[in-house]
Amino acid sequence: FLGAVDERIAQVTRKKALLEDYKKGCMQQLFSQSIRFKDDQGNDFPDWEELPFGKVVSRSKDKFDPRKDNDTPQLIELENIESTTGKIMGVSSLEGQKSLKSHFRLGDVLFSKLRPYLRKYALPNFDGVCTSEIWVLQSRKLQAAFLFYMVQSEHFMQLANLSSGSKMPRAEWNVIADSEFGIPHPDEQQKIAGFLSAIDTKIDLVAKELEQTKTFKKGLLQQMFVGGAR
C-alpha cells in the first residue's frame, strides 16, 4: 500500500513539473509575441508598443516609519514570499521594527530586488507595508495582473540579474527602467494575464494535492511505527 502512495506522489510531482514547464513555455511565446490573442470579435489586436520599462512603471516612494507611525499595517518581509510561485506565506510583525518600510496598496506588484534569482514577486490582495528590499511597482498603463506576469518573464529576470554586489546582489533599477518592453493593448493584457492565471490555478491545485498526499503518507508511516512498536 505504501508503494502505491509513493507512486502517487511521483505521478503528482511529474504533473506539477510538466505544468510548470508548460507555463514557462507559454510565457516565452506570449512575451516574445510568437503567440497572439484575438479580440472578442476575432480581430487582431494592435501591434505592441515598445517602451522603456521606466516610462510605464514607477516605484512607490511612499514610506512608513514603524518608530513614528501609530498604524499597524500588515508587513511583508522577504521570507513571507515563496520563491517562483508568487504566493504570500503569511505576514510579519511590526513589533520592534526600526527600519523604514515601503507602503503598497491593492493593485501594486511587489518584486524583491535582493537576490533577484530567487524570483520573489507577489500581487497582494490587501494594503500594507513591506521591507525596502522589495520594489513596489505601480503603473497606469499596465494592468496589475499583466505587470505581475511581466516581472516573471525571462526578459525581466535577465535584466534583474544584471545586479550589483556579489554576496548580496541587488537588481539595478536603472538597468530595467531604461530597457524596452513590449506593451500590448489593455484588452490583450487582460487575456494574457487571465490565461496565465488559469495555469497558475492548476499548478496550485496540483501542489495542494501533492502536499495532501505527502501528509497522508506521513500519517500512514506514523501509524505503522506506532503499530509496530506495540
TACOR-V688213 format. One record per backbone hydrogen bond with DSSP energy under -0.5 kcal/mol. CO is the residue of the C=O (numbers start at 1). NH is the residue of the N-H. If there is no record, write none. Layout:
co = (CO | CO)
nh = (NH | NH)
This chain:
co = (1 | 2 | 3 | 4 | 5 | 6 | 7 | 8 | 9 | 10 | 11 | 12 | 13 | 14 | 15 | 16 | 17 | 18 | 19 | 20 | 21 | 22 | 23 | 24 | 25 | 26 | 27 | 28 | 29 | 29 | 30 | 37 | 39 | 43 | 48 | 49 | 49 | 51 | 52 | 52 | 53 | 53 | 56 | 58 | 61 | 62 | 64 | 64 | 65 | 65 | 74 | 75 | 75 | 76 | 77 | 78 | 80 | 80 | 82 | 83 | 86 | 87 | 87 | 88 | 92 | 94 | 100 | 101 | 102 | 104 | 105 | 109 | 110 | 111 | 111 | 113 | 113 | 115 | 116 | 119 | 119 | 120 | 122 | 124 | 128 | 129 | 130 | 131 | 133 | 133 | 135 | 135 | 136 | 137 | 138 | 143 | 144 | 145 | 146 | 147 | 149 | 149 | 150 | 153 | 154 | 155 | 156 | 157 | 159 | 161 | 164 | 166 | 169 | 170 | 171 | 172 | 173 | 174 | 176 | 176 | 177 | 179 | 181 | 182 | 183 | 185 | 185 | 186 | 187 | 188 | 189 | 190 | 191 | 192 | 193 | 194 | 195 | 196 | 197 | 198 | 199 | 200 | 201 | 202 | 203 | 204 | 205 | 206 | 207 | 208 | 209 | 210 | 211 | 212 | 213 | 214 | 215 | 216 | 217 | 218 | 219 | 220 | 221 | 222 | 223 | 224 | 225 | 226 | 227)
nh = (5 | 6 | 7 | 8 | 9 | 10 | 11 | 12 | 13 | 14 | 15 | 16 | 17 | 18 | 19 | 20 | 21 | 22 | 23 | 24 | 25 | 26 | 27 | 28 | 29 | 30 | 31 | 32 | 34 | 35 | 33 | 45 | 42 | 39 | 50 | 51 | 183 | 181 | 55 | 56 | 56 | 57 | 141 | 138 | 63 | 103 | 66 | 101 | 68 | 69 | 129 | 77 | 92 | 131 | 80 | 81 | 82 | 89 | 86 | 85 | 123 | 82 | 89 | 90 | 75 | 97 | 132 | 64 | 130 | 128 | 108 | 137 | 122 | 113 | 135 | 116 | 171 | 118 | 119 | 84 | 121 | 112 | 110 | 107 | 104 | 76 | 102 | 134 | 113 | 114 | 111 | 137 | 60 | 109 | 58 | 147 | 148 | 149 | 150 | 151 | 152 | 153 | 153 | 157 | 158 | 159 | 160 | 161 | 162 | 163 | 170 | 169 | 115 | 164 | 173 | 176 | 177 | 178 | 53 | 179 | 54 | 53 | 51 | 184 | 49 | 188 | 189 | 190 | 191 | 192 | 193 | 194 | 195 | 196 | 197 | 198 | 199 | 200 | 201 | 202 | 203 | 204 | 205 | 206 | 207 | 208 | 209 | 210 | 211 | 212 | 213 | 214 | 215 | 216 | 217 | 218 | 219 | 220 | 221 | 222 | 223 | 224 | 225 | 226 | 227 | 228 | 229 | 230 | 230)
